[in-house]
Amino acid sequence: MWFQELIAFFEGSGVADSIRENDNLFPLIESIHVLAISLVVGSIFAVDLRLLGLAWTTRPASRVTNGILPLTWCTFIVAAVSGGLLFISNATKYLANGYFVGKMIVIAIAGVNMVAFHLIGARDQPRWDNDIGPPLKARFAGGLSILLWLTVVTCGRWIGFTMRIG
């Protein structure tokens, strides 16, 4: 019950009303969200392709990761804030949309994959950091990450086609 009250609070806020009622605000926030997601996914793919041994094989994996992840985290924050603003504008309808729910679940799974890689797969990274082909657990994490983020983008794209607003 408290969750429904929280959703109603945000959806009924002045910020949500402004986003819903202003002809330019929703498209502007959505554009920022799409650009941020593009940078998040692109930067994650760069790291994942290194983990798969398909790109930047002459550079240590740690150098690629350390150079790219600050961009990933900054743009992830922008994507999360802009996505949150889009969400509160019609929260109950987003929660009833299977693609939205799927997107949130897959983002959570991608987060678990990242944490598992850093806790398990990257523990021995100094041993394989300069190898063209990292060990199987690193390649698995990179491949799974690509699959998960492609799913996030696909679900996100389908949200717009399946939302019933109005």
N, C-alpha and C positions, 0 to 999 in steps of 0.2 A: 504494500500500500504506500509506503514512504517513497518508493521509486516513482510511482505514478504521480505523486504530489510534487516531487522534484522535477519531473518532466513537465508537468503543467506549469510550474513556477517559471522555468526557463522559456517555455513556449509562449507564455503570457507576458513575458518581460517587454519593456519598451524597446530593447535592442532587437528582439525577435520581430516585434511589430514593424520596426523600421526596415528590417531586411525584407520582410514579406511585402510591405506596402510600397516600397520605393522601387520604381521601374529599373533603376540603374544599380542599386546596391547589391542585389543578389547576383546578377551577372558579373559584377566587378569582383566580388568575393569568390565566386566560382572560378573566374579566370585566374586569380591568385592561387587558388587551391590546385587547379590543374597544372599551372607552371611549377608550383612547389613539388607536387607529386612527381612530375616529370624529372625534376632534379634529384629527388629522393631515389626514385627507381633507377635512373641513369647512373647515379653514383654507386648505388648498391650493385648494379650489374657490373660496373668496372671492377669492383673488389671481387665479386663472384667469378668473373671471367679469369682473374688472376688465380683464384683458388682452384679453378678448373684447369689451369695451365694453358689457357687459350689466348691470353693477352698479357703484355708487360712481363714476359718471362725472363727478361734480362734484369729486371729489378727485383729486389727482395720483396716478398709479400708484405712484410711489415712496413716497408717504405710506401707501397701503394696504399695500404690500409690507413696509415697515419696521415698521408697526404689528402685522402679523400673523405674520411669519416667526419672531420669537422664540418664540411659542407653538407654531408648527409644529415647530421644532427640539427644543424641550423635550419635547413629546409624542411626537415621533418616537423620541427616546432611550428614553422609557418603553415605547413599543411594541416597539422593538428588544430591550430587555432582557427584557420579559415574553415576547415571542415566542421569544427564545433559550432562556428557561427551559422554555417549552412544548416547544420542539424537542428539547432534551436528554432530556426525559422518555421519548421514543420516537424517537430520531434516525433509526435505520435504517428504521423504518416511514414516517416523514415523507419521507425521501429516496426511498422507493419510491412515493410518492404523486405522481402527475402534476400535481395541482392545487397541491400545495405547491411543487414544482419550478417550475411555471409562475408562481406568485406571486413567487417569488424572482427569476426572470428578468425579469418585468415591473417589479418594484421597481427592478432595476438599469437597465432601459431608461428608467424615469421619472427616475432620477438622471442619466442621460446627457442626457435632454431638458432637465432643469433646468440642468445645467452648460453645455450648448450655448446655451441661451437667455441665460444670464448672460454668456457669453463673446462671443456674436454678437448676439443680439437686443436685449440691454439696453445695448449699447455706446453707442448713440445715444439712450438713454432721455431725457436732458434735452430733446431736440428734441420728443418726442411725449408727454412726461410728463403734460401737462394736456389732451391731446386726448381727446375722447370715445371715438374709435375708434383704438386704436394701429395701427401698421403691420402688414402681413400676417404678417411673421415672428413678431411678438409674439402675434398672434391665433392663428397656427398652433401655437405652443408652448403657449398656454393651452388650446386645444382638444384637442391631443394629450395634454396632462397630464390633463385630465378623463377622456378615454377610457382612459388607462393606469391611473389610480387606481380607476376603476369596475371595470376588469378585476382589479386587485389585490383589491378587496373581494369580487368574485364568486368568484374562485379561493379566497380565504380562507374564504368561507362554505361552499364545496363540499368543502373539506378535511374538515370535520367529518362530512359525509355519506358520505365515501368511505374514511375511515381504517378499517383492520381491526386493532383492538387486542384482545389477549386470547389 
